[in-house]
Amino acid sequence: MSYKIKSRIWIESENNVLLGEGRVHLLKAIQETGSLSKAARSLNISYKKAWTLLDSVNKSAKKPVTINSIGGKGGGGAELTEYGQSLVNAFDEINRNCWAFLDEQLDKIANL
């Protein structure tokens, strides 16, 4: 019999979520698409939900995670700051390490 261990992690600051899988997906999509509205579309979420998630991250973070430019004829844009990219990289590493640890722990059950 094969077992799987499941877990999701998120990082909070004073009861506000700084990072979790959804927020990290949004930040990566902003970096890939160059705009919050395109990122929202690519993730099939509303612009309002994307804006709310991004606002939550920015309010919980030590520094701004995105640089936004105002729309106009060519449209606005958004990109991750160096700090924002560092947060994404750190979260990905934490997540990988967490899964590796949990897989090791699962052996305790599988080997009974």
Backbone as ProteinMPNN parsed JSONL, in Angstrom:
{"seq_chain_A": "MSYKIKSRIWIESENNVLLGEGRVHLLKAIQETGSLSKAARSLNISYKKAWTLLDSVNKSAKKPVTINSIGGKGGGGAELTEYGQSLVNAFDEINRNCWAFLDEQLDKIANL", "coords_chain_A": {"N_chain_A": [[0.837, -1.178, 0.0], [0.449, 2.239, -0.736], [1.251, 5.374, 0.665], [0.431, 8.832, 1.112], [1.465, 11.978, 2.278], [-0.069, 14.948, 3.204], [0.056, 18.469, 3.145], [-0.183, 21.982, 3.699], [1.51, 25.021, 3.625], [1.735, 28.271, 5.091], [2.74, 31.638, 5.637], [2.454, 33.811, 8.263], [1.915, 37.143, 9.493], [1.292, 38.802, 12.294], [-1.389, 37.77, 12.348], [-2.143, 38.225, 9.717], [-1.956, 36.904, 6.477], [1.097, 36.552, 5.003], [2.476, 35.095, 2.987], [1.432, 32.382, 0.957], [0.496, 29.47, -0.909], [-1.333, 30.378, -2.909], [-0.905, 33.172, -2.989], [1.78, 33.233, -3.714], [1.647, 32.019, -6.243], [0.255, 34.058, -7.543], [2.125, 36.192, -7.378], [4.206, 35.111, -8.934], [2.872, 34.948, -11.372], [2.427, 37.647, -11.887], [5.046, 38.466, -12.293], [5.614, 36.995, -14.599], [3.702, 37.914, -16.479], [3.706, 40.672, -16.367], [1.705, 42.323, -15.458], [-0.97, 43.024, -13.168], [-3.647, 42.574, -13.861], [-3.441, 40.855, -16.09], [-2.144, 38.752, -14.831], [-4.125, 37.937, -13.031], [-6.093, 37.065, -14.836], [-4.704, 34.919, -16.007], [-4.67, 33.139, -13.918], [-7.256, 32.6, -13.55], [-8.789, 34.152, -11.733], [-10.647, 36.859, -10.245], [-9.958, 40.332, -10.958], [-10.317, 41.94, -8.748], [-10.049, 40.109, -6.614], [-7.38, 39.351, -7.008], [-6.134, 41.829, -6.64], [-6.775, 42.285, -3.946], [-5.418, 40.128, -2.701], [-2.751, 40.79, -3.363], [-2.553, 43.282, -2.128], [-2.795, 42.507, 0.521], [-0.432, 41.008, 0.841], [1.475, 43.064, 0.446], [0.862, 44.698, 2.641], [1.626, 43.099, 4.759], [4.277, 42.59, 4.353], [7.767, 43.504, 4.829], [8.799, 45.33, 3.054], [7.827, 46.895, -0.096], [6.465, 44.564, -2.465], [5.932, 44.66, -5.113], [6.375, 46.713, -8.034], [4.415, 49.131, -9.317], [2.968, 50.5, -12.264], [1.002, 53.165, -13.449], [-1.987, 52.798, -15.361], [-2.877, 53.624, -18.758], [-2.791, 54.857, -22.078], [-1.164, 52.766, -23.115], [-1.618, 50.974, -21.146], [-1.237, 49.857, -17.742], [1.239, 48.439, -15.538], [2.968, 45.849, -13.728], [5.579, 44.661, -11.701], [7.75, 42.406, -9.956], [9.527, 43.488, -7.089], [12.989, 43.395, -6.122], [13.025, 42.464, -3.533], [10.482, 41.27, -3.421], [10.851, 39.155, -5.247], [12.796, 37.757, -3.854], [11.306, 36.942, -1.626], [9.504, 35.14, -2.853], [11.313, 33.2, -3.799], [12.387, 32.321, -1.345], [10.084, 31.269, -0.111], [9.481, 29.17, -1.881], [11.721, 27.546, -1.442], [11.422, 26.921, 1.281], [9.035, 25.497, 1.112], [9.82, 23.279, -0.493], [11.716, 22.104, 1.232], [10.059, 21.486, 3.344], [8.351, 19.536, 2.197], [10.24, 17.54, 1.644], [11.041, 16.87, 4.239], [8.568, 15.953, 5.275], [8.117, 13.735, 3.628], [10.166, 12.07, 4.516], [9.271, 11.659, 7.128], [6.954, 10.242, 6.636], [7.838, 7.72, 6.109], [7.943, 6.559, 8.594], [5.374, 5.657, 9.046], [4.843, 4.123, 6.785], [6.664, 2.066, 7.056], [5.781, 0.492, 9.12]], "CA_chain_A": [[0.0, 0.0, 0.0], [1.212, 3.478, -0.859], [0.679, 6.479, 1.43], [0.866, 10.193, 0.816], [1.242, 12.915, 3.371], [-0.481, 16.215, 2.6], [0.194, 19.625, 4.009], [-0.015, 23.28, 3.047], [2.098, 25.979, 4.556], [1.631, 29.691, 4.801], [3.505, 32.438, 6.586], [1.625, 34.896, 8.771], [2.489, 38.232, 10.259], [0.226, 39.41, 13.092], [-2.668, 37.226, 11.88], [-2.342, 38.449, 8.287], [-1.135, 35.982, 5.7], [2.102, 37.178, 4.142], [2.651, 34.236, 1.813], [0.88, 31.047, 0.89], [0.605, 29.026, -2.301], [-2.1, 31.247, -3.806], [-0.226, 34.465, -3.129], [3.021, 33.012, -4.461], [1.247, 31.834, -7.651], [-0.07, 35.383, -8.071], [3.371, 36.947, -7.561], [4.904, 34.544, -10.091], [2.111, 35.317, -12.574], [2.705, 39.065, -12.128], [6.392, 38.539, -12.872], [5.581, 36.433, -15.957], [2.836, 38.644, -17.401], [3.991, 42.105, -16.318], [0.56, 43.12, -15.014], [-1.858, 42.368, -12.214], [-4.864, 42.105, -14.546], [-3.073, 39.662, -16.879], [-1.848, 37.683, -13.871], [-5.421, 37.464, -12.541], [-6.703, 36.284, -15.926], [-3.971, 33.659, -16.202], [-4.979, 32.263, -12.79], [-8.725, 32.487, -13.486], [-9.377, 34.816, -10.576], [-11.063, 38.216, -10.582], [-8.968, 41.372, -10.702], [-10.531, 42.381, -7.365], [-9.437, 39.123, -5.715], [-5.925, 39.471, -7.177], [-5.721, 43.079, -6.003], [-6.895, 42.077, -2.502], [-4.3, 39.265, -2.29], [-1.505, 41.55, -3.477], [-2.594, 44.306, -1.096], [-2.54, 41.802, 1.77], [1.01, 40.709, 0.882], [2.2, 44.314, 0.631], [0.645, 45.208, 3.997], [2.3, 42.216, 5.713], [5.711, 42.506, 4.04], [8.626, 44.573, 5.351], [9.01, 46.299, 1.973], [6.934, 46.6, -1.224], [6.823, 43.374, -3.239], [5.772, 44.963, -6.535], [6.456, 48.089, -8.536], [3.26, 49.272, -10.194], [2.871, 51.717, -13.059], [-0.397, 53.511, -13.689], [-2.479, 52.523, -16.713], [-2.999, 54.743, -19.692], [-2.984, 54.342, -23.434], [-0.494, 51.47, -23.246], [-1.942, 50.13, -20.001], [-0.286, 49.887, -16.627], [2.033, 47.225, -15.415], [3.463, 45.507, -12.394], [6.673, 43.69, -11.669], [8.217, 42.163, -8.599], [10.753, 44.122, -6.634], [14.017, 42.411, -5.757], [12.535, 41.893, -2.278], [9.373, 40.383, -3.769], [11.415, 37.947, -5.852], [13.468, 37.031, -2.771], [10.255, 36.281, -0.838], [9.02, 33.996, -3.637], [12.373, 32.183, -3.779], [12.475, 31.768, 0.013], [8.895, 30.438, 0.115], [9.652, 27.936, -2.662], [12.721, 26.707, -0.765], [10.789, 26.426, 2.506], [8.058, 24.487, 0.693], [10.569, 22.079, -0.908], [12.292, 21.496, 2.433], [8.945, 20.933, 4.117], [7.933, 18.288, 1.547], [11.291, 16.531, 1.846], [10.933, 16.453, 5.631], [7.345, 15.17, 5.445], [8.321, 12.432, 2.977], [10.971, 11.272, 5.457], [8.421, 11.289, 8.263], [5.979, 9.266, 6.18], [8.473, 6.398, 6.217], [7.628, 6.029, 9.924], [4.091, 4.988, 8.908], [4.941, 3.144, 5.708], [7.508, 0.949, 7.467], [5.213, -0.238, 10.267]], "C_chain_A": [[0.883, 1.242, 0.0], [0.498, 4.611, -0.107], [1.23, 7.796, 0.93], [0.604, 11.029, 2.052], [0.945, 14.266, 2.723], [-0.365, 17.333, 3.625], [0.281, 20.876, 3.157], [0.585, 24.212, 4.072], [1.776, 27.393, 4.114], [2.367, 30.414, 5.91], [2.647, 33.63, 6.973], [2.458, 35.938, 9.484], [1.329, 38.911, 10.976], [-1.162, 39.04, 12.563], [-3.042, 37.597, 10.445], [-1.438, 37.491, 7.538], [-0.184, 36.785, 4.818], [2.207, 36.373, 2.856], [1.978, 32.903, 2.03], [0.932, 30.664, -0.58], [-0.117, 29.951, -3.268], [-1.412, 32.575, -4.054], [1.055, 34.318, -3.937], [2.72, 32.774, -5.947], [0.944, 33.183, -8.291], [1.198, 36.189, -8.323], [4.155, 36.434, -8.764], [4.205, 34.942, -11.389], [2.318, 36.798, -12.908], [4.063, 39.202, -12.795], [6.382, 38.055, -14.323], [4.81, 37.318, -16.935], [3.103, 40.142, -17.426], [2.795, 42.954, -15.916], [-0.319, 42.307, -14.081], [-3.094, 41.827, -12.923], [-4.572, 40.865, -15.395], [-2.786, 38.479, -15.968], [-3.158, 37.083, -13.356], [-6.093, 36.597, -13.597], [-6.028, 34.933, -16.072], [-4.27, 32.653, -15.091], [-6.484, 32.033, -12.633], [-9.307, 33.022, -12.189], [-9.74, 36.241, -10.991], [-9.923, 39.195, -10.277], [-9.076, 41.818, -9.244], [-9.883, 41.412, -6.375], [-7.912, 39.223, -5.795], [-5.412, 40.72, -6.467], [-5.732, 42.919, -4.485], [-5.75, 41.209, -1.975], [-2.984, 40.041, -2.298], [-1.427, 42.62, -2.39], [-2.264, 43.697, 0.267], [-1.047, 41.48, 1.923], [1.792, 41.982, 1.17], [2.04, 44.869, 2.042], [1.39, 44.377, 5.043], [3.815, 42.188, 5.529], [6.47, 43.7, 4.631], [8.793, 45.696, 4.342], [8.039, 45.97, 0.851], [7.422, 45.391, -2.027], [6.65, 43.591, -4.741], [6.028, 46.437, -6.791], [5.32, 48.185, -9.542], [3.372, 50.565, -10.996], [1.412, 51.914, -13.429], [-0.755, 53.249, -15.147], [-2.591, 53.797, -17.532], [-3.218, 54.138, -21.056], [-2.376, 52.953, -23.607], [-0.823, 50.516, -22.111], [-0.869, 50.224, -18.936], [0.519, 48.604, -16.601], [2.43, 47.005, -13.979], [4.607, 44.521, -12.564], [7.115, 43.523, -10.228], [9.46, 42.991, -8.313], [11.767, 43.013, -6.354], [13.6, 41.703, -4.466], [11.403, 40.9, -2.541], [9.864, 39.072, -4.353], [12.119, 37.101, -4.791], [12.46, 36.306, -1.897], [9.752, 35.029, -1.544], [10.049, 32.865, -3.585], [12.475, 31.514, -2.412], [11.28, 30.851, 0.292], [9.021, 29.114, -0.628], [10.637, 26.99, -1.982], [12.143, 26.11, 0.516], [9.829, 25.291, 2.158], [8.751, 23.177, 0.302], [11.124, 21.35, 0.309], [11.215, 20.847, 3.288], [8.502, 19.602, 3.522], [8.964, 17.187, 1.74], [11.223, 15.982, 3.271], [9.712, 15.552, 5.827], [7.462, 13.796, 4.791], [9.146, 11.509, 3.873], [10.11, 10.772, 6.606], [7.401, 10.214, 7.881], [6.533, 7.85, 6.24], [8.166, 5.748, 7.577], [6.308, 5.243, 9.885], [4.211, 3.835, 7.906], [5.702, 1.896, 6.145], [6.981, 0.185, 8.682], [4.715, -1.606, 9.843]], "O_chain_A": [[1.925, 1.284, 0.653], [-0.715, 4.779, -0.234], [2.338, 7.871, 0.4], [-0.364, 10.805, 2.778], [1.64, 14.675, 1.793], [-0.653, 17.154, 4.808], [0.763, 20.834, 2.024], [0.211, 24.193, 5.244], [1.573, 27.67, 2.932], [2.588, 29.865, 6.989], [2.17, 34.369, 6.111], [3.54, 35.663, 10.001], [0.478, 39.529, 10.336], [-2.005, 39.914, 12.357], [-4.155, 37.305, 10.007], [-0.286, 37.289, 7.919], [-0.613, 37.592, 3.993], [2.044, 36.915, 1.762], [1.956, 32.366, 3.137], [1.369, 31.461, -1.411], [0.416, 30.28, -4.328], [-1.342, 33.048, -5.188], [1.38, 35.18, -4.753], [3.446, 33.263, -6.812], [1.324, 33.433, -9.435], [1.333, 36.808, -9.379], [4.707, 37.225, -9.529], [4.861, 35.238, -12.387], [2.379, 37.163, -14.082], [4.218, 39.964, -13.75], [7.057, 38.629, -15.177], [5.212, 37.462, -18.09], [2.764, 40.815, -18.4], [2.851, 44.18, -16.018], [-0.405, 41.083, -14.18], [-3.544, 40.724, -12.614], [-5.371, 39.929, -15.417], [-3.136, 37.343, -16.284], [-3.285, 35.863, -13.255], [-6.605, 35.521, -13.289], [-6.699, 33.915, -16.243], [-4.139, 31.447, -15.298], [-6.927, 31.359, -11.703], [-10.212, 32.419, -11.612], [-9.206, 36.765, -11.968], [-9.05, 38.922, -9.454], [-8.065, 42.046, -8.581], [-9.244, 41.837, -5.412], [-7.232, 39.185, -4.77], [-4.391, 40.681, -5.78], [-4.806, 43.366, -3.808], [-5.174, 41.51, -0.929], [-2.2, 39.958, -1.353], [-0.368, 42.84, -1.801], [-1.544, 44.296, 1.067], [-0.472, 41.658, 2.997], [2.669, 41.992, 2.034], [2.978, 45.451, 2.586], [1.746, 44.895, 6.101], [4.549, 41.806, 6.44], [5.893, 44.755, 4.894], [8.914, 46.864, 4.712], [7.474, 44.877, 0.835], [8.621, 45.212, -2.241], [7.153, 42.81, -5.548], [5.915, 47.281, -5.901], [5.264, 47.418, -10.503], [3.812, 51.593, -10.48], [0.683, 50.956, -13.687], [0.06, 53.449, -16.048], [-2.413, 54.903, -17.023], [-3.764, 53.042, -21.182], [-3.006, 52.065, -24.182], [-0.362, 49.375, -22.106], [0.264, 50.623, -19.206], [0.474, 47.796, -17.529], [2.248, 47.872, -13.124], [4.595, 43.667, -13.45], [6.883, 44.392, -9.388], [10.324, 43.17, -9.171], [11.422, 41.831, -6.354], [13.797, 40.497, -4.319], [11.37, 39.819, -1.954], [9.363, 38.003, -4.005], [12.046, 35.873, -4.824], [12.713, 35.181, -1.466], [9.591, 33.981, -0.92], [9.696, 31.709, -3.353], [12.628, 30.296, -2.32], [11.447, 29.776, 0.867], [8.708, 28.058, -0.079], [10.419, 25.779, -1.947], [12.351, 24.931, 0.803], [9.811, 24.255, 2.822], [8.324, 22.098, 0.713], [11.018, 20.128, 0.411], [11.431, 19.792, 3.883], [8.298, 18.636, 4.258], [8.608, 16.032, 1.973], [11.334, 14.775, 3.483], [9.807, 14.508, 6.472], [6.967, 12.806, 5.329], [8.861, 10.316, 3.978], [10.203, 9.612, 7.009], [7.032, 9.379, 8.707], [5.779, 6.891, 6.404], [8.135, 4.522, 7.686], [6.151, 4.267, 10.618], [3.741, 2.725, 8.153], [5.423, 0.796, 5.667], [7.676, -0.682, 9.213], [4.206, -2.362, 10.67]]}, "name": "protein", "num_of_chains": 1, "seq": "MSYKIKSRIWIESENNVLLGEGRVHLLKAIQETGSLSKAARSLNISYKKAWTLLDSVNKSAKKPVTINSIGGKGGGGAELTEYGQSLVNAFDEINRNCWAFLDEQLDKIANL"}
